[in-house]
Amino acid sequence: MKTAVVLSVVVGATLLSAPAQAKEVSQTATIVSMNSVPCGTKGGHKKTRELLCHEYVLRSGSTEYHVQQKEAKSTDLLAIGQQATFTIHKDRMRLQATNTSGKLKDFEFVVVLITAASEANPPSAPQQ
């Protein structure tokens, strides 16, 4: 009986500590498209204007990630077709890529959608 109690305590402690030890694994993806999508409004009651955010589609293996800027004020653009390294934590993607100025930067995006990519379904053309 004592052995069973000790064993259950050890197993329980191991299971509770496992998430704390888990590390985020970096993955590589290709940026396949970018669109501007509405993400809020700015201004007073008479002069309100719609804010646009960048939404990127990244393909990693057989998965496509649709991610959006956290804030509309970011002006950095990412080049279509380039490779990027990323990690996902909950609904956030931390991305490391070269911006259009040629500088390696860290970006943080909100993951909007995750879908299975297929070769029969090529990435859609960016909207203008």
C-alpha positions in Angstrom: 0.0 0.0 0.0 2.8 2.4 0.9 4.5 1.6 -2.4 1.4 2.5 -4.4 1.0 5.8 -2.6 4.7 6.7 -3.2 4.5 5.6 -6.8 1.4 7.7 -7.4 3.1 10.8 -5.8 6.2 10.3 -8.0 4.1 9.9 -11.2 1.9 12.9 -10.3 4.9 15.1 -9.6 6.5 14.0 -12.9 3.4 14.8 -14.9 3.0 18.3 -13.2 6.6 19.2 -13.9 6.7 18.0 -17.5 5.0 21.2 -19.0 7.4 23.4 -17.1 10.4 21.5 -18.7 9.0 21.5 -22.2 10.9 23.8 -24.6 9.5 25.6 -27.6 10.9 23.9 -30.7 12.0 26.2 -33.6 10.6 25.5 -37.0 11.4 26.8 -40.4 8.7 28.2 -42.8 8.4 30.0 -46.1 6.4 33.2 -46.3 4.0 32.5 -49.2 1.7 35.6 -49.2 0.8 38.8 -47.5 -2.5 40.7 -47.3 -3.7 43.8 -45.6 -6.7 43.2 -43.4 -8.8 45.5 -41.2 -7.8 45.4 -37.6 -9.6 48.3 -35.9 -10.2 52.1 -36.2 -8.4 55.2 -35.1 -9.6 58.7 -34.5 -12.4 60.7 -33.0 -16.1 60.4 -33.7 -16.0 62.6 -36.8 -12.7 61.6 -38.4 -12.5 57.9 -37.9 -10.3 55.9 -40.2 -9.9 52.1 -40.5 -6.5 50.6 -39.6 -5.0 47.9 -41.7 -2.7 45.2 -40.4 -0.5 42.8 -42.3 -1.6 39.2 -42.4 1.0 36.6 -43.6 0.6 33.0 -44.7 3.6 30.9 -43.8 4.1 27.3 -45.0 6.0 24.8 -42.9 6.0 21.3 -44.3 2.4 20.2 -44.6 1.0 23.1 -42.5 0.0 26.7 -43.3 -0.1 29.3 -40.6 -2.1 32.5 -41.1 -0.6 35.1 -38.7 -1.5 38.8 -38.1 0.4 41.7 -36.7 -0.3 42.4 -33.0 -0.5 46.2 -33.7 -1.2 48.3 -36.7 1.7 50.7 -36.0 4.4 48.2 -37.2 5.7 49.2 -40.6 8.2 46.4 -41.2 7.4 44.2 -44.2 8.6 40.7 -44.8 9.6 39.5 -48.3 7.4 36.9 -49.9 9.3 33.7 -50.6 11.9 34.1 -47.9 12.6 31.6 -45.1 11.9 32.4 -41.5 12.4 30.6 -38.2 9.5 30.6 -35.7 8.2 29.2 -32.4 4.6 29.1 -31.3 3.4 29.6 -27.7 -0.4 29.5 -27.2 -1.8 31.8 -29.9 1.4 33.8 -30.5 4.1 33.2 -33.1 7.6 34.5 -32.5 9.2 34.9 -35.9 12.8 35.7 -36.8 13.2 36.9 -40.4 14.9 39.4 -42.5 12.8 42.5 -43.2 12.7 44.3 -46.5 15.6 46.5 -45.3 17.8 43.5 -45.1 18.0 43.4 -41.3 17.4 40.3 -39.2 14.6 41.1 -36.8 12.3 39.4 -34.3 8.6 39.8 -34.9 5.5 38.7 -32.8 2.3 37.8 -34.5 -1.1 36.5 -33.5 -2.0 33.1 -35.0 -5.3 33.5 -36.7 -5.6 30.1 -38.5 -3.7 26.9 -38.9 -4.6 24.7 -41.9 -3.2 21.7 -43.7 -1.3 22.7 -46.8 -1.6 20.6 -50.0 0.3 20.7 -53.2 -3.0 20.7 -55.1 -4.0 23.9 -53.3 -1.2 26.4 -54.0 -1.0 29.6 -51.9 -3.5 32.3 -53.0 -2.3 35.4 -54.8 -2.0 38.5 -52.6 -5.0 40.9 -52.8 -4.4 44.5 -53.8 
